[in-house]
């Protein structure tokens, strides 16, 4: 269940963190972190969000086919056979190599248009982007292409969620130096962006004139300490129901591998959700769910399509009862942060792994 009012609330809280005139690029890649990219983008576009960021051309196409009209920036760049698509669907590519620039320029010339691009600078992430020492040669070569325009320059923090900001300061300083060199070569990009969710809250110097909120839009925090800096509301609740109850005698194994054996006569509840739906297999024997307002343990191995829980201490549990995986029931709450901690991962992965076969209901 996706609570669109909570999404709006989080967007407003993040906007309060930045100065007037700073625009927003909402990051809706990976199906809006599992929340549904088109529906999320529609809500935010109605609120005035100026840009959307995706990782892949296919994600940008889906936004366009879903009716999104705001500029869509393909942050992951494009592959050889995707140049035509960025023109056909009016997508803005991030570039970091001259071969791609040449292909974009060539097709733009054939179509008699000037195509906007954003150039990525690698300030210490070690992933995509040109290195600082390549700036002079790269941007000097760009001057030979008449059918492109450098609309934006960007970079990306690698450890902004850490409390120690030493490395982030060095990355920011490298980026500022890069911008000075780029402007010295005659460029004046209208968009400069580096700030992710964590930087929006804790690193005002990195806001420039465009921010890129991601995980915080969805009500989750990059690390625990951010909950003291900004109040957000969870956008997603993950629920299922009991589809089967069975009484098992003491000493009876449950699920694959017999990793769990009942210690007494037990009531086992069967849930129609498994790792094929995105429920982490590592919750086997260590996770919990909420049934009738009580926490009950997940027992046995999480299967592809089913998960078992021990309902022995829950009175009057019945087939059809609501089961909360992430969210609140009664006076208790299981957060996505708790689930991530129990499985040794991050909230981003929990959200993104919820598969498309899980229906999304928007309220």
BALOBA-1460 file (C-alpha; in Angstrom, 3 decimals):
// residues 363
<rec num="1" residu="x" x="0.000" y="0.000" z="0.000"/>
<rec num="2" residu="x" x="1.501" y="3.293" z="-1.131"/>
<rec num="3" residu="x" x="0.362" y="6.308" z="0.888"/>
<rec num="4" residu="x" x="0.575" y="9.221" z="-1.522"/>
<rec num="5" residu="x" x="-0.113" y="11.786" z="1.210"/>
<rec num="6" residu="x" x="2.997" y="10.589" z="3.055"/>
<rec num="7" residu="x" x="4.910" y="10.956" z="-0.209"/>
<rec num="8" residu="x" x="3.677" y="14.543" z="-0.482"/>
<rec num="9" residu="x" x="4.592" y="15.174" z="3.151"/>
<rec num="10" residu="x" x="8.158" y="13.966" z="2.623"/>
<rec num="11" residu="x" x="8.556" y="16.001" z="-0.548"/>
<rec num="12" residu="x" x="7.473" y="19.147" z="1.298"/>
<rec num="13" residu="x" x="9.851" y="18.452" z="4.207"/>
<rec num="14" residu="x" x="12.786" y="18.059" z="1.839"/>
<rec num="15" residu="x" x="11.853" y="21.196" z="-0.069"/>
<rec num="16" residu="x" x="11.939" y="23.099" z="3.231"/>
<rec num="17" residu="x" x="15.627" y="22.215" z="3.488"/>
<rec num="18" residu="x" x="16.662" y="24.163" z="0.398"/>
<rec num="19" residu="x" x="16.716" y="27.788" z="-0.673"/>
<rec num="20" residu="x" x="14.228" y="29.365" z="-3.028"/>
<rec num="21" residu="x" x="15.217" y="28.861" z="-6.631"/>
<rec num="22" residu="x" x="16.757" y="25.438" z="-6.082"/>
<rec num="23" residu="x" x="14.941" y="22.915" z="-8.256"/>
<rec num="24" residu="x" x="14.210" y="19.248" z="-7.555"/>
<rec num="25" residu="x" x="15.012" y="16.104" z="-9.500"/>
<rec num="26" residu="x" x="13.065" y="13.300" z="-7.838"/>
<rec num="27" residu="x" x="14.850" y="9.974" z="-8.229"/>
<rec num="28" residu="x" x="12.344" y="7.382" z="-9.411"/>
<rec num="29" residu="x" x="14.696" y="4.739" z="-10.750"/>
<rec num="30" residu="x" x="14.164" y="1.049" z="-9.923"/>
<rec num="31" residu="x" x="10.393" y="1.539" z="-10.096"/>
<rec num="32" residu="x" x="10.659" y="4.444" z="-7.637"/>
<rec num="33" residu="x" x="12.504" y="2.203" z="-5.187"/>
<rec num="34" residu="x" x="9.704" y="-0.326" z="-5.504"/>
<rec num="35" residu="x" x="6.913" y="2.203" z="-4.955"/>
<rec num="36" residu="x" x="5.760" y="2.455" z="-8.578"/>
<rec num="37" residu="x" x="7.555" y="4.962" z="-10.796"/>
<rec num="38" residu="x" x="4.690" y="6.308" z="-12.900"/>
<rec num="39" residu="x" x="2.281" y="6.792" z="-10.004"/>
<rec num="40" residu="x" x="4.946" y="8.364" z="-7.791"/>
<rec num="41" residu="x" x="6.065" y="10.683" z="-10.589"/>
<rec num="42" residu="x" x="2.481" y="11.755" z="-11.262"/>
<rec num="43" residu="x" x="2.013" y="12.771" z="-7.634"/>
<rec num="44" residu="x" x="5.278" y="14.709" z="-7.538"/>
<rec num="45" residu="x" x="4.751" y="16.341" z="-10.927"/>
<rec num="46" residu="x" x="1.407" y="17.640" z="-9.674"/>
<rec num="47" residu="x" x="3.284" y="19.133" z="-6.697"/>
<rec num="48" residu="x" x="5.625" y="21.020" z="-9.017"/>
<rec num="49" residu="x" x="8.640" y="18.713" z="-9.129"/>
<rec num="50" residu="x" x="10.646" y="19.993" z="-12.081"/>
<rec num="51" residu="x" x="12.787" y="16.965" z="-13.049"/>
<rec num="52" residu="x" x="12.853" y="13.207" z="-12.684"/>
<rec num="53" residu="x" x="15.926" y="11.005" z="-12.566"/>
<rec num="54" residu="x" x="16.076" y="7.415" z="-13.791"/>
<rec num="55" residu="x" x="18.924" y="4.964" z="-14.269"/>
<rec num="56" residu="x" x="17.989" y="3.506" z="-17.643"/>
<rec num="57" residu="x" x="16.406" y="4.566" z="-20.902"/>
<rec num="58" residu="x" x="13.694" y="1.936" z="-20.434"/>
<rec num="59" residu="x" x="12.656" y="3.603" z="-17.171"/>
<rec num="60" residu="x" x="12.437" y="6.960" z="-18.909"/>
<rec num="61" residu="x" x="10.291" y="5.499" z="-21.671"/>
<rec num="62" residu="x" x="7.904" y="4.088" z="-19.077"/>
<rec num="63" residu="x" x="7.498" y="7.539" z="-17.508"/>
<rec num="64" residu="x" x="6.760" y="9.102" z="-20.876"/>
<rec num="65" residu="x" x="4.259" y="6.393" z="-21.774"/>
<rec num="66" residu="x" x="2.677" y="6.970" z="-18.366"/>
<rec num="67" residu="x" x="2.062" y="10.623" z="-19.212"/>
<rec num="68" residu="x" x="4.947" y="12.325" z="-17.394"/>
<rec num="69" residu="x" x="5.832" y="15.567" z="-19.175"/>
<rec num="70" residu="x" x="8.619" y="16.999" z="-16.984"/>
<rec num="71" residu="x" x="12.239" y="16.560" z="-18.114"/>
<rec num="72" residu="x" x="13.576" y="13.054" z="-17.469"/>
<rec num="73" residu="x" x="17.329" y="12.647" z="-16.982"/>
<rec num="74" residu="x" x="18.900" y="9.230" z="-17.642"/>
<rec num="75" residu="x" x="21.555" y="9.197" z="-14.930"/>
<rec num="76" residu="x" x="23.120" y="5.896" z="-15.954"/>
<rec num="77" residu="x" x="23.903" y="7.024" z="-19.473"/>
<rec num="78" residu="x" x="22.918" y="5.318" z="-22.696"/>
<rec num="79" residu="x" x="24.120" y="2.369" z="-24.743"/>
<rec num="80" residu="x" x="24.854" y="2.318" z="-28.472"/>
<rec num="81" residu="x" x="21.391" y="1.349" z="-29.642"/>
<rec num="82" residu="x" x="19.524" y="3.767" z="-27.363"/>
<rec num="83" residu="x" x="20.438" y="7.062" z="-29.005"/>
<rec num="84" residu="x" x="17.275" y="7.128" z="-31.106"/>
<rec num="85" residu="x" x="15.120" y="6.490" z="-28.028"/>
<rec num="86" residu="x" x="16.373" y="9.561" z="-26.179"/>
<rec num="87" residu="x" x="15.162" y="11.673" z="-29.087"/>
<rec num="88" residu="x" x="11.921" y="9.787" z="-29.658"/>
<rec num="89" residu="x" x="10.961" y="10.058" z="-25.969"/>
<rec num="90" residu="x" x="12.596" y="13.405" z="-25.210"/>
<rec num="91" residu="x" x="14.998" y="12.081" z="-22.573"/>
<rec num="92" residu="x" x="18.098" y="13.919" z="-21.369"/>
<rec num="93" residu="x" x="21.200" y="11.694" z="-21.252"/>
<rec num="94" residu="x" x="24.060" y="11.883" z="-18.809"/>
<rec num="95" residu="x" x="27.297" y="11.414" z="-20.766"/>
<rec num="96" residu="x" x="30.840" y="10.579" z="-19.770"/>
<rec num="97" residu="x" x="32.478" y="9.473" z="-23.024"/>
<rec num="98" residu="x" x="33.004" y="11.164" z="-26.373"/>
<rec num="99" residu="x" x="31.813" y="8.239" z="-28.487"/>
<rec num="100" residu="x" x="28.328" y="8.668" z="-27.029"/>
<rec num="101" residu="x" x="28.504" y="12.420" z="-27.547"/>
<rec num="102" residu="x" x="29.388" y="11.902" z="-31.202"/>
<rec num="103" residu="x" x="26.422" y="9.592" z="-31.781"/>
<rec num="104" residu="x" x="24.053" y="12.032" z="-30.075"/>
<rec num="105" residu="x" x="25.425" y="14.959" z="-32.070"/>
<rec num="106" residu="x" x="25.128" y="13.051" z="-35.337"/>
<rec num="107" residu="x" x="21.472" y="12.148" z="-34.852"/>
<rec num="108" residu="x" x="20.651" y="15.622" z="-33.542"/>
<rec num="109" residu="x" x="22.121" y="17.053" z="-36.733"/>
<rec num="110" residu="x" x="20.017" y="14.752" z="-38.886"/>
<rec num="111" residu="x" x="16.912" y="15.848" z="-36.989"/>
<rec num="112" residu="x" x="17.904" y="19.508" z="-37.070"/>
<rec num="113" residu="x" x="17.699" y="19.902" z="-33.282"/>
<rec num="114" residu="x" x="20.077" y="20.750" z="-30.464"/>
<rec num="115" residu="x" x="20.109" y="18.044" z="-27.774"/>
<rec num="116" residu="x" x="20.698" y="18.841" z="-24.107"/>
<rec num="117" residu="x" x="23.153" y="16.637" z="-22.229"/>
<rec num="118" residu="x" x="24.478" y="16.468" z="-18.675"/>
<rec num="119" residu="x" x="28.150" y="15.642" z="-18.137"/>
<rec num="120" residu="x" x="29.156" y="13.585" z="-15.109"/>
<rec num="121" residu="x" x="32.360" y="14.255" z="-13.199"/>
<rec num="122" residu="x" x="33.859" y="11.459" z="-11.100"/>
<rec num="123" residu="x" x="34.987" y="13.213" z="-7.921"/>
<rec num="124" residu="x" x="35.862" y="10.037" z="-6.056"/>
<rec num="125" residu="x" x="33.084" y="7.499" z="-6.536"/>
<rec num="126" residu="x" x="35.123" y="5.453" z="-8.999"/>
<rec num="127" residu="x" x="32.098" y="4.571" z="-11.076"/>
<rec num="128" residu="x" x="30.693" y="6.632" z="-13.963"/>
<rec num="129" residu="x" x="32.051" y="10.017" z="-14.997"/>
<rec num="130" residu="x" x="35.132" y="11.678" z="-16.417"/>
<rec num="131" residu="x" x="38.056" y="12.204" z="-14.070"/>
<rec num="132" residu="x" x="39.129" y="15.738" z="-13.137"/>
<rec num="133" residu="x" x="42.318" y="15.572" z="-15.203"/>
<rec num="134" residu="x" x="40.237" y="14.727" z="-18.300"/>
<rec num="135" residu="x" x="38.073" y="17.859" z="-18.098"/>
<rec num="136" residu="x" x="40.198" y="20.056" z="-20.345"/>
<rec num="137" residu="x" x="40.422" y="17.581" z="-23.208"/>
<rec num="138" residu="x" x="36.795" y="16.444" z="-22.883"/>
<rec num="139" residu="x" x="35.162" y="19.863" z="-22.839"/>
<rec num="140" residu="x" x="37.514" y="21.261" z="-25.484"/>
<rec num="141" residu="x" x="36.466" y="18.424" z="-27.782"/>
<rec num="142" residu="x" x="32.791" y="19.134" z="-27.053"/>
<rec num="143" residu="x" x="33.214" y="22.496" z="-28.749"/>
<rec num="144" residu="x" x="33.499" y="20.679" z="-32.057"/>
<rec num="145" residu="x" x="29.913" y="19.439" z="-31.836"/>
<rec num="146" residu="x" x="27.272" y="21.909" z="-32.978"/>
<rec num="147" residu="x" x="24.147" y="19.918" z="-32.154"/>
<rec num="148" residu="x" x="24.507" y="19.407" z="-28.415"/>
<rec num="149" residu="x" x="24.229" y="21.733" z="-25.434"/>
<rec num="150" residu="x" x="25.729" y="21.138" z="-22.006"/>
<rec num="151" residu="x" x="22.653" y="21.815" z="-19.891"/>
<rec num="152" residu="x" x="23.994" y="20.225" z="-16.737"/>
<rec num="153" residu="x" x="27.089" y="19.098" z="-14.861"/>
<rec num="154" residu="x" x="26.825" y="16.637" z="-11.992"/>
<rec num="155" residu="x" x="28.686" y="14.396" z="-9.605"/>
<rec num="156" residu="x" x="27.798" y="11.885" z="-6.900"/>
<rec num="157" residu="x" x="28.798" y="11.441" z="-3.244"/>
<rec num="158" residu="x" x="30.075" y="8.021" z="-2.224"/>
<rec num="159" residu="x" x="29.641" y="8.146" z="1.575"/>
<rec num="160" residu="x" x="27.336" y="11.024" z="2.375"/>
<rec num="161" residu="x" x="25.489" y="8.843" z="4.892"/>
<rec num="162" residu="x" x="28.620" y="8.736" z="7.077"/>
<rec num="163" residu="x" x="28.895" y="11.099" z="10.023"/>
<rec num="164" residu="x" x="32.497" y="11.953" z="9.162"/>
<rec num="165" residu="x" x="32.212" y="14.365" z="6.242"/>
<rec num="166" residu="x" x="35.919" y="14.579" z="5.463"/>
<rec num="167" residu="x" x="35.758" y="12.625" z="2.219"/>
<rec num="168" residu="x" x="32.515" y="14.300" z="1.165"/>
<rec num="169" residu="x" x="34.166" y="17.693" z="1.642"/>
<rec num="170" residu="x" x="37.031" y="16.575" z="-0.590"/>
<rec num="171" residu="x" x="34.588" y="15.391" z="-3.237"/>
<rec num="172" residu="x" x="32.719" y="18.687" z="-3.090"/>
<rec num="173" residu="x" x="35.944" y="20.670" z="-3.366"/>
<rec num="174" residu="x" x="36.972" y="18.591" z="-6.395"/>
<rec num="175" residu="x" x="33.590" y="19.249" z="-7.986"/>
<rec num="176" residu="x" x="33.759" y="23.003" z="-7.375"/>
<rec num="177" residu="x" x="37.242" y="23.100" z="-8.918"/>
<rec num="178" residu="x" x="35.922" y="21.144" z="-11.892"/>
<rec num="179" residu="x" x="33.074" y="23.615" z="-12.352"/>
<rec num="180" residu="x" x="35.526" y="26.527" z="-12.329"/>
<rec num="181" residu="x" x="37.605" y="24.849" z="-15.034"/>
<rec num="182" residu="x" x="34.522" y="24.050" z="-17.116"/>
<rec num="183" residu="x" x="33.337" y="27.652" z="-16.912"/>
<rec num="184" residu="x" x="36.831" y="28.795" z="-17.789"/>
<rec num="185" residu="x" x="36.491" y="26.844" z="-21.036"/>
<rec num="186" residu="x" x="33.441" y="28.886" z="-21.960"/>
<rec num="187" residu="x" x="30.599" y="26.715" z="-20.611"/>
<rec num="188" residu="x" x="27.836" y="27.946" z="-18.351"/>
<rec num="189" residu="x" x="25.617" y="24.958" z="-17.467"/>
<rec num="190" residu="x" x="22.170" y="25.986" z="-16.274"/>
<rec num="191" residu="x" x="21.923" y="22.995" z="-13.929"/>
<rec num="192" residu="x" x="24.552" y="21.912" z="-11.398"/>
<rec num="193" residu="x" x="23.700" y="19.000" z="-9.132"/>
<rec num="194" residu="x" x="25.332" y="16.719" z="-6.595"/>
<rec num="195" residu="x" x="23.123" y="16.567" z="-3.495"/>
<rec num="196" residu="x" x="21.408" y="13.267" z="-2.731"/>
<rec num="197" residu="x" x="18.963" y="12.808" z="0.160"/>
<rec num="198" residu="x" x="21.619" y="12.859" z="2.875"/>
<rec num="199" residu="x" x="23.343" y="15.905" z="1.399"/>
<rec num="200" residu="x" x="20.054" y="17.788" z="1.194"/>
<rec num="201" residu="x" x="19.739" y="17.502" z="4.968"/>
<rec num="202" residu="x" x="23.345" y="17.808" z="6.126"/>
<rec num="203" residu="x" x="25.402" y="19.464" z="3.380"/>
<rec num="204" residu="x" x="23.852" y="22.720" z="2.245"/>
<rec num="205" residu="x" x="27.004" y="23.670" z="0.338"/>
<rec num="206" residu="x" x="26.264" y="20.900" z="-2.159"/>
<rec num="207" residu="x" x="22.740" y="22.022" z="-3.092"/>
<rec num="208" residu="x" x="23.834" y="24.238" z="-6.004"/>
<rec num="209" residu="x" x="20.628" y="24.832" z="-8.022"/>
<rec num="210" residu="x" x="19.233" y="21.281" z="-8.249"/>
<rec num="211" residu="x" x="18.797" y="18.567" z="-5.605"/>
<rec num="212" residu="x" x="18.304" y="14.831" z="-6.174"/>
<rec num="213" residu="x" x="16.213" y="13.316" z="-3.352"/>
<rec num="214" residu="x" x="15.792" y="9.556" z="-3.449"/>
<rec num="215" residu="x" x="15.355" y="7.305" z="-0.405"/>
<rec num="216" residu="x" x="13.997" y="10.069" z="1.827"/>
<rec num="217" residu="x" x="11.109" y="10.721" z="-0.533"/>
<rec num="218" residu="x" x="9.908" y="7.273" z="0.435"/>
<rec num="219" residu="x" x="10.140" y="7.895" z="4.166"/>
<rec num="220" residu="x" x="13.359" y="6.045" z="4.917"/>
<rec num="221" residu="x" x="16.622" y="7.411" z="6.274"/>
<rec num="222" residu="x" x="20.141" y="6.845" z="4.861"/>
<rec num="223" residu="x" x="21.248" y="6.149" z="8.449"/>
<rec num="224" residu="x" x="19.669" y="6.297" z="11.893"/>
<rec num="225" residu="x" x="20.926" y="9.715" z="12.907"/>
<rec num="226" residu="x" x="18.927" y="11.420" z="10.140"/>
<rec num="227" residu="x" x="15.707" y="10.688" z="12.012"/>
<rec num="228" residu="x" x="16.749" y="13.426" z="14.441"/>
<rec num="229" residu="x" x="17.322" y="15.905" z="11.620"/>
<rec num="230" residu="x" x="14.131" y="15.562" z="9.598"/>
<rec num="231" residu="x" x="10.759" y="13.978" z="10.279"/>
<rec num="232" residu="x" x="9.529" y="11.729" z="7.472"/>
<rec num="233" residu="x" x="6.579" y="9.396" z="7.053"/>
<rec num="234" residu="x" x="6.886" y="5.873" z="5.644"/>
<rec num="235" residu="x" x="5.196" y="5.690" z="2.258"/>
<rec num="236" residu="x" x="4.987" y="1.917" z="1.890"/>
<rec num="237" residu="x" x="3.151" y="-0.672" z="3.964"/>
<rec num="238" residu="x" x="3.639" y="-4.303" z="2.960"/>
<rec num="239" residu="x" x="0.807" y="-6.626" z="3.926"/>
<rec num="240" residu="x" x="-0.420" y="-10.104" z="3.208"/>
<rec num="241" residu="x" x="-2.886" y="-12.464" z="4.900"/>
<rec num="242" residu="x" x="-3.084" y="-15.909" z="6.412"/>
<rec num="243" residu="x" x="-4.076" y="-18.389" z="3.724"/>
<rec num="244" residu="x" x="-3.777" y="-21.567" z="5.765"/>
<rec num="245" residu="x" x="-3.442" y="-22.686" z="9.384"/>
<rec num="246" residu="x" x="-2.252" y="-26.066" z="10.539"/>
<rec num="247" residu="x" x="-1.638" y="-27.788" z="13.839"/>
<rec num="248" residu="x" x="1.676" y="-29.601" z="14.006"/>
<rec num="249" residu="x" x="2.796" y="-32.001" z="16.721"/>
<rec num="250" residu="x" x="5.982" y="-31.549" z="18.700"/>
<rec num="251" residu="x" x="9.074" y="-32.557" z="16.763"/>
<rec num="252" residu="x" x="7.650" y="-31.766" z="13.308"/>
<rec num="253" residu="x" x="9.932" y="-30.028" z="10.740"/>
<rec num="254" residu="x" x="8.840" y="-26.869" z="8.915"/>
<rec num="255" residu="x" x="9.953" y="-25.883" z="5.387"/>
<rec num="256" residu="x" x="13.041" y="-26.753" z="3.369"/>
<rec num="257" residu="x" x="16.080" y="-28.240" z="5.013"/>
<rec num="258" residu="x" x="14.309" y="-28.933" z="8.313"/>
<rec num="259" residu="x" x="16.044" y="-25.894" z="9.797"/>
<rec num="260" residu="x" x="13.138" y="-25.498" z="12.241"/>
<rec num="261" residu="x" x="11.473" y="-28.258" z="14.216"/>
<rec num="262" residu="x" x="8.526" y="-27.601" z="16.535"/>
<rec num="263" residu="x" x="9.351" y="-27.903" z="20.233"/>
<rec num="264" residu="x" x="5.728" y="-28.426" z="21.217"/>
<rec num="265" residu="x" x="2.357" y="-28.724" z="19.560"/>
<rec num="266" residu="x" x="2.233" y="-25.604" z="17.429"/>
<rec num="267" residu="x" x="-0.071" y="-23.598" z="15.204"/>
<rec num="268" residu="x" x="1.725" y="-22.652" z="12.000"/>
<rec num="269" residu="x" x="0.397" y="-19.910" z="9.736"/>
<rec num="270" residu="x" x="1.107" y="-19.988" z="6.004"/>
<rec num="271" residu="x" x="1.628" y="-16.638" z="4.250"/>
<rec num="272" residu="x" x="1.400" y="-16.277" z="0.447"/>
<rec num="273" residu="x" x="4.605" y="-14.273" z="0.161"/>
<rec num="274" residu="x" x="8.192" y="-15.376" z="-0.323"/>
<rec num="275" residu="x" x="11.515" y="-14.405" z="-1.791"/>
<rec num="276" residu="x" x="9.911" y="-14.446" z="-5.243"/>
<rec num="277" residu="x" x="7.950" y="-11.431" z="-4.026"/>
<rec num="278" residu="x" x="10.979" y="-9.776" z="-2.470"/>
<rec num="279" residu="x" x="10.723" y="-11.024" z="1.115"/>
<rec num="280" residu="x" x="14.374" y="-11.588" z="2.021"/>
<rec num="281" residu="x" x="15.305" y="-15.235" z="2.445"/>
<rec num="282" residu="x" x="17.628" y="-14.130" z="5.243"/>
<rec num="283" residu="x" x="14.551" y="-13.477" z="7.387"/>
<rec num="284" residu="x" x="14.328" y="-17.246" z="7.760"/>
<rec num="285" residu="x" x="14.369" y="-17.968" z="11.487"/>
<rec num="286" residu="x" x="15.152" y="-14.339" z="12.391"/>
<rec num="287" residu="x" x="12.300" y="-12.198" z="11.090"/>
<rec num="288" residu="x" x="8.920" y="-11.344" z="12.561"/>
<rec num="289" residu="x" x="5.498" y="-10.308" z="11.289"/>
<rec num="290" residu="x" x="2.450" y="-8.744" z="12.942"/>
<rec num="291" residu="x" x="-0.729" y="-10.772" z="13.362"/>
<rec num="292" residu="x" x="-3.652" y="-9.491" z="15.450"/>
<rec num="293" residu="x" x="-1.371" y="-6.821" z="16.866"/>
<rec num="294" residu="x" x="1.279" y="-9.275" z="18.074"/>
<rec num="295" residu="x" x="4.771" y="-9.995" z="16.820"/>
<rec num="296" residu="x" x="5.174" y="-13.596" z="15.765"/>
<rec num="297" residu="x" x="8.354" y="-15.270" z="14.498"/>
<rec num="298" residu="x" x="9.011" y="-16.435" z="10.972"/>
<rec num="299" residu="x" x="9.912" y="-20.122" z="11.264"/>
<rec num="300" residu="x" x="11.666" y="-22.359" z="8.802"/>
<rec num="301" residu="x" x="13.134" y="-21.238" z="5.509"/>
<rec num="302" residu="x" x="11.379" y="-18.521" z="3.533"/>
<rec num="303" residu="x" x="10.264" y="-20.179" z="0.289"/>
<rec num="304" residu="x" x="9.853" y="-18.634" z="-3.147"/>
<rec num="305" residu="x" x="6.084" y="-18.289" z="-2.766"/>
<rec num="306" residu="x" x="5.301" y="-18.973" z="0.890"/>
<rec num="307" residu="x" x="6.506" y="-18.126" z="4.379"/>
<rec num="308" residu="x" x="5.568" y="-19.757" z="7.668"/>
<rec num="309" residu="x" x="5.042" y="-18.102" z="11.023"/>
<rec num="310" residu="x" x="4.362" y="-19.504" z="14.496"/>
<rec num="311" residu="x" x="0.896" y="-18.509" z="15.712"/>
<rec num="312" residu="x" x="0.812" y="-20.741" z="18.779"/>
<rec num="313" residu="x" x="0.592" y="-17.764" z="21.155"/>
<rec num="314" residu="x" x="-1.969" y="-15.821" z="19.089"/>
<rec num="315" residu="x" x="-5.560" y="-16.355" z="20.176"/>
<rec num="316" residu="x" x="-8.261" y="-16.821" z="17.542"/>
<rec num="317" residu="x" x="-6.033" y="-16.437" z="14.467"/>
<rec num="318" residu="x" x="-8.049" y="-17.242" z="11.363"/>
<rec num="319" residu="x" x="-7.523" y="-17.681" z="7.653"/>
<rec num="320" residu="x" x="-7.853" y="-14.258" z="6.050"/>
<rec num="321" residu="x" x="-6.348" y="-12.339" z="8.960"/>
<rec num="322" residu="x" x="-4.164" y="-9.413" z="7.928"/>
<rec num="323" residu="x" x="-0.425" y="-9.952" z="8.324"/>
<rec num="324" residu="x" x="1.867" y="-6.911" z="8.302"/>
<rec num="325" residu="x" x="5.386" y="-7.407" z="6.944"/>
<rec num="326" residu="x" x="6.396" y="-3.720" z="6.924"/>
<rec num="327" residu="x" x="4.198" y="-1.215" z="8.716"/>
<rec num="328" residu="x" x="1.975" y="-0.877" z="11.770"/>
<rec num="329" residu="x" x="-0.709" y="-3.022" z="13.336"/>
<rec num="330" residu="x" x="-2.171" y="-2.298" z="16.738"/>
<rec num="331" residu="x" x="0.476" y="-0.603" z="18.876"/>
<rec num="332" residu="x" x="3.486" y="-2.144" z="17.145"/>
<rec num="333" residu="x" x="5.423" y="-1.320" z="14.001"/>
<rec num="334" residu="x" x="7.944" y="-3.197" z="11.910"/>
<rec num="335" residu="x" x="10.007" y="-0.674" z="9.963"/>
<rec num="336" residu="x" x="11.922" y="-1.254" z="6.773"/>
<rec num="337" residu="x" x="15.012" y="-0.186" z="8.729"/>
<rec num="338" residu="x" x="14.430" y="-3.020" z="11.190"/>
<rec num="339" residu="x" x="14.040" y="-5.519" z="8.375"/>
<rec num="340" residu="x" x="17.225" y="-4.294" z="6.710"/>
<rec num="341" residu="x" x="19.157" y="-4.578" z="9.972"/>
<rec num="342" residu="x" x="17.903" y="-8.125" z="10.575"/>
<rec num="343" residu="x" x="18.988" y="-9.207" z="7.102"/>
<rec num="344" residu="x" x="22.318" y="-7.382" z="6.995"/>
<rec num="345" residu="x" x="21.448" y="-5.068" z="4.131"/>
<rec num="346" residu="x" x="20.147" y="-1.552" z="3.474"/>
<rec num="347" residu="x" x="16.611" y="-0.238" z="3.121"/>
<rec num="348" residu="x" x="17.198" y="0.552" z="-0.554"/>
<rec num="349" residu="x" x="17.615" y="-3.149" z="-1.316"/>
<rec num="350" residu="x" x="14.521" y="-4.152" z="0.664"/>
<rec num="351" residu="x" x="12.369" y="-1.669" z="-1.275"/>
<rec num="352" residu="x" x="13.843" y="-2.422" z="-4.682"/>
<rec num="353" residu="x" x="13.505" y="-6.178" z="-4.318"/>
<rec num="354" residu="x" x="9.727" y="-6.123" z="-3.837"/>
<rec num="355" residu="x" x="8.758" y="-7.684" z="-7.126"/>
<rec num="356" residu="x" x="6.220" y="-6.602" z="-9.690"/>
<rec num="357" residu="x" x="3.938" y="-9.502" z="-8.850"/>
<rec num="358" residu="x" x="3.099" y="-7.785" z="-5.566"/>
<rec num="359" residu="x" x="0.117" y="-5.491" z="-6.289"/>
<rec num="360" residu="x" x="0.589" y="-1.809" z="-5.438"/>
<rec num="361" residu="x" x="-2.502" y="-0.112" z="-4.014"/>
<rec num="362" residu="x" x="-2.407" y="3.693" z="-3.887"/>
<rec num="363" residu="x" x="-4.259" y="5.572" z="-1.170"/>
